[in-house]
Amino acid sequence: MSYDDGWAAINLEMTDRVPRTEYSADFHWRLVSAVTGIKVNAHSDSTTMQQASLMFKKAWDYDFNWNILIHQEIFGDKYTRMGHAVYAENGTDFDAEVSKLFEDPEDVYDIDFHGLFGECNEKETTRCFNENYDKQMNENPDMVNMTGIYVTLMSGFISMLGWETLLMAAGINAKAFGEVANRYSRWIETYFRALAQCKAPVVMVHDDIVWTNGPFLDPKWYREYIFPNYKRMFEPLREAGKKIMFTSDGDFTEFIDDIAGCGIHGFVMEPATDMALLAEKYGKTHVFIGNADTRILLSGTKDEITNEVKRCMDIGKKYPGYFMAVGNHIPPNTPVESALHYNEVYMELNKR
């Protein structure tokens, strides 16, 4: 674990080892127990959970702490409830509640975001970003920490509208839906101005713009209504000198150039995105993080896990800004032995 290695990689300086981060592994409690020796599970008290999680991240040499502050809570109770399948240990995150914010997809075209959600208090939001960043620094002093925004644009729509209403509204009248995207971006840009004023030198911008098989709307629509808004929304961050990390689930290979053109400094990706292509085009100028396939840890052999780590290292090791990570989480149903083997192979191959 090294802040120095993480910060060097963020600044595209070659380090002696490939730095790393992971997602969800630190609350895979059976794995955490195996690594730290602390008896912890989904029903342990919060102090024990936090202690075990921090010890795990130190043991696994995290250099980068993925973190975001602004989620759907900024919508109050005005969002679509799609329920939640079991992910966490013992199903503690299961949610069967389903409801819609809009019954008629065409009602979406008339949303007044300022009227519906109110105005962001820029000064207060900056204070909250600073508190969130300070908390991360206090808990994870040996890593590069950050704060950021989850519901940037498309993820805001997913949360507010749900998939059915989103796709129907976009399909019935793409231009009208694009104007909704323009209005939403104008509403949420105050949060980006607040983020630009916070003390964190690295910020995370999250937006799930694609599915596993790529764009779910016409790519021309993204280029007319998503990326121009990104560029404007990110401008305060660039002017403030922030290092902007961008995360999207799914396969955003088709949009690599578009995303880079919005002024971001780093890509966080799942295995669906073509990391070899991304590295070839942007490995010398941008950070890139992740890409190892969690499905191989879930059901693969040790040889398959070894080969997956080697694939990522063969691509990323020659570039200064690469961070190793399982690109779509190490969930609690991952066999402990497989996760331990993955870590062993990373430790063996991470030297440059």
Protein Blocks (a to p, Z undefined) as FASTA:
>chain_A
ZZklmmmmmnopacfbdcdddehklmmmklmmmmnopacdfkbcfklmmmmmmmmmmmno
pabdcddfbdcklnojaccdebjadfbghhlmgcfbdcdfblblklmmmpcfklmnopad
fklmmmmmmmmmmmmmmmmmmbccddddfklmlmmmmmmnommlmmmmmmmmmmlmmmmm
mmmmmmmmmmmmmmmmmmbfbdcddddfbcfkbcfbdfklmmmmmmmmmmmmmmmmmmno
pacddddehjfklmmmmmmmnopabdcddfkbcfklmmmmmmmmccceejiafklmmmpc
fklmmmmmmmmmmmmmmpmkbccddfebpafklcfklmmmmmmmmmmmmpZZ
